[in-house]
Structure formats: structure tokens, C-alpha cells
Amino acid sequence: MTFQKKMKLNELPVLTEEKMEQINFTLIEALHTNKQVYLTYYKQGQCIIDTGFIQFVDSLGDLFIFIDEVFELKNKMKLSELIDVRFTYAHHNKGFSKLE
């Protein structure tokens, strides 16, 4: 199932320290467990929600790499562009995913 949504935003939202820690924790867990995630990020004035798998995380270098579900392409992005990360829970026999 593919999932991508775009919303217009004027500027990148400012995240709290707690939210940034939660995003980092979820990214690391997704990397080690190979669980699929919803990524919400800011790019060129838009808030984009995409699904994929985390392949690499460099917290100090402000970098992560994810494989998108749609085209299975590697996407290199800045951690600072992230707004939210949540695990997907795919129910293959029912054909849908839901947010945690």
C-alpha cells in the first residue's frame, strides 16, 4: 500500500527537545528492527508524509537515509527536516495500515 500526502506550510515547525528525542529514538528503533515508518518532513514549503524503511541514521551529522515504499529508492535527508516519525502497523490480510 502506498501512502504519500502533501500539505502546504509557510515554514518549518519548531520542535521541542522532547519531540526531537522521540523522533531520534523511533528512527534508531526502526533502523534496528527494520519496521516500516511514516515520515513527516518539511521540504520546499510543504509538509510531506511518506512511508518507508530507515537504512542509516547519523544524529551528529544531521543525516538519515530511508527507502521509500513506493519506488524503493534511497532518500538522503537531514534530520532537521523531520517533523514526526511513527511506526506503521500493516495488516496485510486486511490491506491497510494505521498510525500508532
C-alpha positions as CSV (number, residue, x, y, z in Angstrom):
1,M,0.0,0.0,0.0
2,T,1.4,3.4,-0.9
3,F,0.9,6.4,1.2
4,Q,2.1,10.0,0.5
5,K,0.4,13.2,1.4
6,K,1.4,16.8,0.9
7,M,0.2,19.8,2.9
8,K,1.2,23.5,2.4
9,L,3.2,25.1,5.3
10,N,4.7,28.5,5.5
11,E,7.8,27.5,7.5
12,L,9.4,24.5,9.2
13,P,7.7,24.0,12.6
14,V,10.0,24.3,15.7
15,L,10.2,21.1,17.6
16,T,10.6,20.7,21.3
17,E,13.7,18.9,22.7
18,E,11.4,16.1,23.8
19,K,9.9,15.7,20.3
20,M,13.4,15.6,18.8
21,E,14.4,12.9,21.2
22,Q,11.3,10.9,20.4
23,I,12.0,11.2,16.7
24,N,15.6,10.1,17.2
25,F,14.5,7.1,19.4
26,T,11.9,6.0,16.8
27,L,14.4,6.3,13.9
28,I,17.0,4.2,15.8
29,E,14.4,1.5,16.7
30,A,13.1,1.4,13.2
31,L,16.7,1.0,11.9
32,H,17.4,-1.9,14.2
33,T,14.1,-3.7,13.9
34,N,13.5,-2.9,10.1
35,K,10.0,-1.7,10.9
36,Q,8.2,0.5,8.4
37,V,7.5,4.1,9.4
38,Y,5.5,7.1,8.4
39,L,7.9,10.0,8.0
40,T,6.6,13.5,8.2
41,Y,9.1,16.1,6.9
42,Y,9.3,19.6,5.6
43,K,10.6,20.2,2.0
44,Q,10.3,23.2,-0.2
45,G,7.4,24.8,1.7
46,Q,5.4,21.6,2.0
47,C,4.8,19.1,4.8
48,I,5.1,15.7,3.3
49,I,4.1,12.3,4.8
50,D,5.8,9.3,3.3
51,T,6.2,5.6,4.2
52,G,9.5,3.8,4.2
53,F,12.2,1.9,6.0
54,I,15.2,3.5,7.7
55,Q,18.5,2.4,6.4
56,F,21.0,4.8,8.1
57,V,21.0,7.4,10.9
58,D,23.7,9.9,11.8
59,S,22.4,12.1,14.6
60,L,25.6,14.1,14.9
61,G,25.8,14.7,11.1
62,D,22.1,15.6,10.9
63,L,21.5,12.9,8.3
64,F,19.4,9.8,7.7
65,I,18.6,7.6,4.8
66,F,15.3,5.9,4.1
67,I,14.0,3.6,1.4
68,D,10.6,4.8,0.2
69,E,7.8,2.2,-0.1
70,V,6.6,3.5,-3.5
71,F,9.7,3.4,-5.7
72,E,12.1,1.6,-3.3
73,L,14.6,4.4,-3.8
74,K,17.2,5.6,-1.3
75,N,16.4,9.1,0.0
76,K,19.1,11.0,1.9
77,M,17.6,13.7,4.2
78,K,18.5,16.0,7.0
79,L,17.2,15.0,10.4
80,S,16.4,18.7,10.9
81,E,13.7,18.4,8.2
82,L,11.8,15.8,10.1
83,I,8.6,16.8,11.9
84,D,7.4,13.4,13.0
85,V,8.2,9.7,12.7
86,R,5.7,6.9,13.6
87,F,5.6,3.2,13.1
88,T,3.1,1.8,10.7
89,Y,1.3,-1.4,11.5
90,A,0.5,-3.1,8.2
91,H,-2.3,-5.7,8.3
92,H,-1.6,-7.5,5.1
93,N,-4.7,-9.6,5.2
94,K,-6.9,-6.6,5.6
95,G,-4.9,-4.3,3.3
96,F,-4.5,-1.2,5.5
97,S,-2.0,0.5,7.8
98,K,-2.7,2.6,10.9
99,L,-0.9,5.1,12.9
100,E,0.3,4.2,16.4
